[in-house]
């Protein structure tokens, strides 16, 4: 039972993540699809700070660089800057 309690707690570590390629992901007021949408769609490449994750791992509580907070499906997050943004930056550097 103690192990279940330890694994079901919300992760408190802050971590930098990005919206994955070619997406506009809604930001919600809570960790479910039933919660109110607080932002209609964060675009691919948006840099986010993840402050916690739901006990089932499906939702991450995030803060944008502009200070807006909310919940987003964890499946839309990735640890690296999306390839399309890296390619654009490399192309500009070459030019």
C-alpha positions in Angstrom: 0.0 0.0 0.0 2.9 2.4 0.8 4.3 1.7 -2.7 1.0 2.6 -4.3 0.9 5.8 -2.4 4.4 6.7 -3.4 3.7 6.1 -7.1 0.4 7.8 -7.1 1.6 11.2 -5.8 2.0 14.0 -8.2 5.6 14.6 -9.5 6.9 17.9 -8.2 10.1 18.2 -10.3 10.2 21.1 -12.7 11.3 20.2 -16.2 11.5 22.1 -19.5 9.4 20.7 -22.4 8.2 21.8 -25.8 4.9 21.3 -27.8 5.6 18.6 -30.4 5.7 19.2 -34.1 2.7 20.6 -36.1 0.2 20.8 -33.3 -2.0 23.4 -31.6 -2.7 22.0 -28.2 -5.4 23.4 -25.9 -4.4 24.4 -22.4 -7.0 23.4 -19.7 -7.8 24.6 -16.2 -7.4 21.0 -14.8 -6.2 17.5 -15.6 -9.1 16.3 -17.7 -10.9 17.0 -21.0 -13.9 18.1 -18.9 -12.0 21.1 -17.5 -12.4 24.5 -19.1 -10.0 25.5 -22.0 -7.9 28.5 -20.8 -6.0 28.8 -24.1 -7.3 27.6 -27.5 -4.1 26.2 -28.8 -0.4 26.5 -27.9 1.6 26.1 -31.1 4.4 23.6 -31.8 7.7 24.7 -30.3 6.2 26.6 -27.4 8.6 26.3 -24.5 6.9 25.2 -21.3 8.0 24.5 -17.7 6.4 21.3 -16.3 5.8 21.7 -12.6 3.9 18.4 -11.9 2.3 15.4 -13.6 -1.0 13.7 -12.7 -0.9 10.4 -10.9 -1.9 8.5 -14.0 0.8 10.4 -16.1 -1.7 11.5 -18.7 -1.7 15.3 -17.8 1.1 17.7 -17.0 0.7 21.0 -15.2 2.7 23.6 -17.1 3.6 27.3 -17.1 4.3 29.2 -20.4 7.1 31.8 -20.7 4.4 34.4 -20.5 3.3 33.1 -17.1 0.1 31.4 -18.1 -0.6 28.2 -16.1 -2.7 25.2 -16.9 -2.8 21.5 -17.8 -1.9 19.8 -21.0 -2.0 16.2 -22.2 1.5 14.7 -21.6 1.5 13.0 -25.0 1.9 16.4 -26.7 5.2 17.2 -24.9 8.7 16.4 -25.9 12.1 17.0 -24.3 13.8 18.5 -27.4 13.0 21.5 -29.6 10.8 20.2 -32.5 12.8 19.3 -35.7 11.0 22.0 -37.8 12.2 24.7 -35.5 15.8 23.3 -35.4 15.8 23.1 -39.2 14.6 26.7 -39.6 17.3 27.9 -37.1 20.0 25.9 -39.0 18.9 27.2 -42.3 19.0 30.8 -41.1 22.5 30.3 -39.6 23.8 28.9 -42.9 22.3 31.9 -44.9 
